[in-house]
């Protein structure tokens, strides 16, 4: 009967408590495969915006010519 009593008991696991040692598996916001593609697209969009802003400004008004400047003939169509 003593053998049955030992067999019926659950094995005791000696586990230490790991307070503060638990590694939380955090899912990244952006997958590593797509991170470089996304950053490249963001930088290209920003550069495109700056390019458009730079080239859509009005041409500044003409100022006075420097001294001793003789303008040439300009043909208009």
BARO-647263 format. One record per residue: x, y, z of N, C-alpha, C in turn; residue in three letters; chain. Coordinates in Angstrom, 2 decimals, padded with zeros to 5 digits. Example, Ala and Ser with C-alpha at 12.3 -4.5 7.8 and 13.67 -1.06 7.14 Angstrom:
2
+---------+---------+---------+---------+---------+---------+---------+---------+---------+-----+---+
!    n.c1 !    n.c2 !    n.c3 !   ca.c1 !   ca.c2 !   ca.c3 !    c.c1 !    c.c2 !    c.c3 !   r ! c !
+---------+---------+---------+---------+---------+---------+---------+---------+---------+-----+---+
!  013.19 ! -005.69 !  007.80 !  012.30 ! -004.50 !  007.80 !  013.20 ! -003.30 !  007.80 ! ala ! A !
!  012.85 ! -002.25 !  007.08 !  013.67 ! -001.06 !  007.14 !  012.90 !  000.03 !  007.87 ! ser ! A !
+---------+---------+---------+---------+---------+---------+---------+---------+---------+-----+---+
END
This chain:
77
+---------+---------+---------+---------+---------+---------+---------+---------+---------+-----+---+
!    n.c1 !    n.c2 !    n.c3 !   ca.c1 !   ca.c2 !   ca.c3 !    c.c1 !    c.c2 !    c.c3 !   r ! c !
+---------+---------+---------+---------+---------+---------+---------+---------+---------+-----+---+
!  000.81 ! -001.18 !  000.00 !  000.00 !  000.00 !  000.00 !  000.86 !  001.26 !  000.00 ! unk ! A !
!  002.01 !  001.17 !  000.53 !  002.89 !  002.33 !  000.56 !  003.35 !  002.71 ! -000.84 ! unk ! A !
!  003.49 !  001.74 ! -001.75 !  003.87 !  002.04 ! -003.12 !  002.77 !  002.82 ! -003.85 ! unk ! A !
!  001.53 !  002.49 ! -003.57 !  000.43 !  003.20 ! -004.21 !  000.35 !  004.64 ! -003.73 ! unk ! A !
!  000.65 !  004.86 ! -002.48 !  000.59 !  006.20 ! -001.95 !  001.66 !  007.08 ! -002.61 ! unk ! A !
!  002.83 !  006.55 ! -002.82 !  003.91 !  007.31 ! -003.45 !  003.59 !  007.55 ! -004.92 ! unk ! A !
!  003.02 !  006.59 ! -005.58 !  002.69 !  006.73 ! -006.99 !  001.57 !  007.75 ! -007.21 ! unk ! A !
!  000.66 !  007.90 ! -006.27 ! -000.47 !  008.80 ! -006.43 ! -000.09 !  010.25 ! -006.18 ! unk ! A !
!  001.00 !  010.49 ! -005.52 !  001.40 !  011.87 ! -005.24 !  001.97 !  012.53 ! -006.50 ! unk ! A !
!  001.71 !  013.78 ! -006.61 !  002.26 !  014.53 ! -007.73 !  003.72 !  014.84 ! -007.44 ! unk ! A !
!  004.54 !  014.80 ! -008.47 !  005.95 !  015.13 ! -008.23 !  006.08 !  016.61 ! -007.85 ! unk ! A !
!  006.95 !  016.88 ! -006.92 !  007.16 !  018.23 ! -006.43 !  008.25 !  018.89 ! -007.29 ! unk ! A !
!  007.92 !  020.03 ! -007.85 !  008.88 !  020.77 ! -008.66 !  009.47 !  021.88 ! -007.81 ! unk ! A !
!  010.76 !  021.93 ! -007.78 !  011.44 !  022.99 ! -007.05 !  011.68 !  024.15 ! -008.01 ! unk ! A !
!  010.81 !  025.12 ! -007.94 !  010.92 !  026.28 ! -008.81 !  011.19 !  027.50 ! -007.95 ! unk ! A !
!  012.18 !  028.27 ! -008.36 !  012.46 !  029.50 ! -007.65 !  011.54 !  030.59 ! -008.20 ! unk ! A !
!  011.16 !  031.48 ! -007.33 !  010.38 !  032.62 ! -007.79 !  011.31 !  033.61 ! -008.45 ! unk ! A !
!  010.97 !  034.02 ! -009.65 !  011.80 !  034.97 ! -010.37 !  011.08 !  036.31 ! -010.43 ! unk ! A !
!  011.24 !  037.06 ! -009.37 !  010.59 !  038.36 ! -009.29 !  011.44 !  039.36 ! -010.07 ! unk ! A !
!  010.85 !  039.98 ! -011.04 !  011.54 !  040.98 ! -011.83 !  012.43 !  040.39 ! -012.91 ! unk ! A !
!  012.46 !  039.10 ! -013.08 !  013.30 !  038.48 ! -014.09 !  012.48 !  037.96 ! -015.26 ! unk ! A !
!  011.20 !  038.25 ! -015.26 !  010.35 !  037.74 ! -016.31 !  010.57 !  038.55 ! -017.58 ! unk ! A !
!  010.84 !  037.88 ! -018.67 !  011.04 !  038.55 ! -019.95 !  009.71 !  038.64 ! -020.67 ! unk ! A !
!  009.27 !  039.87 ! -020.85 !  008.01 !  040.07 ! -021.55 !  008.30 !  040.13 ! -023.05 ! unk ! A !
!  007.63 !  039.31 ! -023.80 !  007.80 !  039.32 ! -025.25 !  006.93 !  040.43 ! -025.83 ! unk ! A !
!  007.58 !  041.53 ! -026.15 !  006.84 !  042.66 ! -026.70 !  006.87 !  042.57 ! -028.21 ! unk ! A !
!  005.72 !  042.78 ! -028.79 !  005.63 !  042.79 ! -030.25 !  005.99 !  044.19 ! -030.73 ! unk ! A !
!  006.97 !  044.32 ! -031.62 !  007.36 !  045.66 ! -032.08 !  006.24 !  046.30 ! -032.90 ! unk ! A !
!  006.23 !  047.64 ! -032.88 !  005.20 !  048.39 ! -033.60 !  005.34 !  048.17 ! -035.11 ! unk ! A !
!  006.59 !  048.17 ! -035.58 !  006.87 !  047.95 ! -037.00 !  007.73 !  046.70 ! -037.10 ! unk ! A !
!  007.34 !  045.79 ! -037.97 !  008.08 !  044.56 ! -038.16 !  009.48 !  044.87 ! -038.69 ! unk ! A !
!  010.47 !  044.11 ! -038.26 !  011.86 !  044.37 ! -038.66 !  012.04 !  044.29 ! -040.17 ! unk ! A !
!  011.26 !  043.47 ! -040.83 !  011.39 !  043.33 ! -042.29 !  011.03 !  044.61 ! -043.01 ! unk ! A !
!  010.09 !  045.38 ! -042.48 !  009.56 !  046.54 ! -043.18 !  010.10 !  047.86 ! -042.64 ! unk ! A !
!  010.92 !  047.82 ! -041.60 !  011.37 !  049.05 ! -040.96 !  012.19 !  049.92 ! -041.92 ! unk ! A !
!  013.14 !  049.36 ! -042.66 !  013.97 !  050.15 ! -043.58 !  013.14 !  050.70 ! -044.73 ! unk ! A !
!  012.20 !  049.93 ! -045.22 !  011.35 !  050.40 ! -046.31 !  010.51 !  051.58 ! -045.86 ! unk ! A !
!  009.97 !  051.51 ! -044.67 !  009.12 !  052.59 ! -044.16 !  009.94 !  053.86 ! -043.94 ! unk ! A !
!  011.14 !  053.75 ! -043.34 !  011.98 !  054.93 ! -043.11 !  012.41 !  055.55 ! -044.44 ! unk ! A !
!  012.73 !  054.73 ! -045.42 !  013.11 !  055.25 ! -046.73 !  011.95 !  056.01 ! -047.36 ! unk ! A !
!  010.76 !  055.47 ! -047.28 !  009.58 !  056.13 ! -047.84 !  009.31 !  057.45 ! -047.12 ! unk ! A !
!  009.46 !  057.49 ! -045.81 !  009.22 !  058.72 ! -045.05 !  010.21 !  059.80 ! -045.47 ! unk ! A !
!  011.49 !  059.45 ! -045.59 !  012.51 !  060.43 ! -045.97 !  012.27 !  060.93 ! -047.40 ! unk ! A !
!  011.91 !  060.03 ! -048.31 !  011.63 !  060.47 ! -049.69 !  010.42 !  061.40 ! -049.76 ! unk ! A !
!  009.41 !  061.13 ! -048.98 !  008.23 !  062.00 ! -048.96 !  008.60 !  063.38 ! -048.42 ! unk ! A !
!  009.41 !  063.42 ! -047.35 !  009.83 !  064.71 ! -046.79 !  010.66 !  065.48 ! -047.81 ! unk ! A !
!  011.59 !  064.80 ! -048.49 !  012.39 !  065.48 ! -049.52 !  011.52 !  065.99 ! -050.66 ! unk ! A !
!  010.53 !  065.21 ! -051.06 !  009.61 !  065.64 ! -052.12 !  008.83 !  066.89 ! -051.70 ! unk ! A !
!  008.40 !  066.94 ! -050.46 !  007.67 !  068.11 ! -049.96 !  008.56 !  069.34 ! -049.99 ! unk ! A !
!  009.82 !  069.21 ! -049.52 !  010.74 !  070.34 ! -049.57 !  011.02 !  070.78 ! -051.00 ! unk ! A !
!  011.15 !  069.83 ! -051.92 !  011.39 !  070.16 ! -053.32 !  010.23 !  070.94 ! -053.91 ! unk ! A !
!  009.01 !  070.51 ! -053.61 !  007.82 !  071.20 ! -054.14 !  007.71 !  072.60 ! -053.54 ! unk ! A !
!  007.95 !  072.72 ! -052.23 !  007.86 !  074.04 ! -051.59 !  008.91 !  074.98 ! -052.16 ! unk ! A !
!  010.12 !  074.47 ! -052.38 !  011.20 !  075.31 ! -052.88 !  010.92 !  075.79 ! -054.30 ! unk ! A !
!  010.30 !  074.99 ! -055.13 !  010.11 !  075.35 ! -056.53 !  008.77 !  076.02 ! -056.83 ! unk ! A !
!  007.91 !  076.18 ! -055.85 !  006.64 !  076.85 ! -056.10 !  006.62 !  078.26 ! -055.52 ! unk ! A !
!  007.74 !  078.74 ! -055.01 !  007.78 !  080.11 ! -054.49 !  007.76 !  081.09 ! -055.65 ! unk ! A !
!  007.27 !  082.28 ! -055.37 !  007.26 !  083.34 ! -056.37 !  008.69 !  083.81 ! -056.60 ! unk ! A !
!  008.93 !  084.27 ! -057.82 !  010.25 !  084.81 ! -058.15 !  010.36 !  086.17 ! -057.47 ! unk ! A !
!  011.46 !  086.43 ! -056.76 !  011.57 !  087.72 ! -056.08 !  011.66 !  088.88 ! -057.08 ! unk ! A !
!  011.20 !  090.02 ! -056.65 !  011.24 !  091.21 ! -057.50 !  012.68 !  091.57 ! -057.83 ! unk ! A !
!  012.84 !  092.17 ! -059.01 !  014.18 !  092.58 ! -059.41 !  014.61 !  093.80 ! -058.62 ! unk ! A !
!  015.84 !  093.77 ! -058.21 !  016.39 !  094.91 ! -057.49 !  017.18 !  095.79 ! -058.42 ! unk ! A !
!  017.85 !  096.78 ! -057.89 !  018.65 !  097.67 ! -058.74 !  019.87 !  096.93 ! -059.29 ! unk ! A !
!  020.29 !  097.35 ! -060.48 !  021.48 !  096.74 ! -061.08 !  022.74 !  097.26 ! -060.38 ! unk ! A !
!  023.82 !  096.51 ! -060.47 !  025.06 !  097.00 ! -059.89 !  025.59 !  098.20 ! -060.67 ! unk ! A !
!  026.50 !  098.97 ! -060.07 !  027.03 !  100.14 ! -060.78 !  027.80 !  099.72 ! -062.04 ! unk ! A !
!  027.75 !  100.57 ! -063.07 !  028.43 !  100.36 ! -064.35 !  027.91 !  099.14 ! -065.10 ! unk ! A !
!  026.68 !  098.74 ! -064.89 !  026.10 !  097.58 ! -065.60 !  025.32 !  098.10 ! -066.79 ! unk ! A !
!  025.59 !  097.51 ! -067.96 !  024.85 !  097.88 ! -069.17 !  024.03 !  096.68 ! -069.61 ! unk ! A !
!  022.72 !  096.78 ! -069.42 !  021.89 !  095.63 ! -069.81 !  021.89 !  095.46 ! -071.33 ! unk ! A !
!  021.89 !  094.19 ! -071.77 !  021.83 !  093.89 ! -073.19 !  020.40 !  093.94 ! -073.66 ! unk ! A !
!  020.24 !  093.81 ! -074.98 !  018.88 !  093.81 ! -075.52 !  018.24 !  092.45 ! -075.23 ! unk ! A !
!  017.02 !  092.48 ! -074.75 !  016.26 !  091.27 ! -074.44 !  015.12 !  091.20 ! -075.43 ! unk ! A !
!  015.06 !  090.14 ! -076.17 !  013.98 !  089.98 ! -077.13 !  012.80 !  089.33 ! -076.44 ! unk ! A !
!  011.65 !  089.90 ! -076.68 !  010.43 !  089.31 ! -076.12 !  009.63 !  088.72 ! -077.26 ! unk ! A !
!  008.94 !  087.69 ! -077.01 !  008.17 !  087.02 ! -078.04 !  006.73 !  087.41 ! -077.98 ! unk ! A !
+---------+---------+---------+---------+---------+---------+---------+---------+---------+-----+---+
END
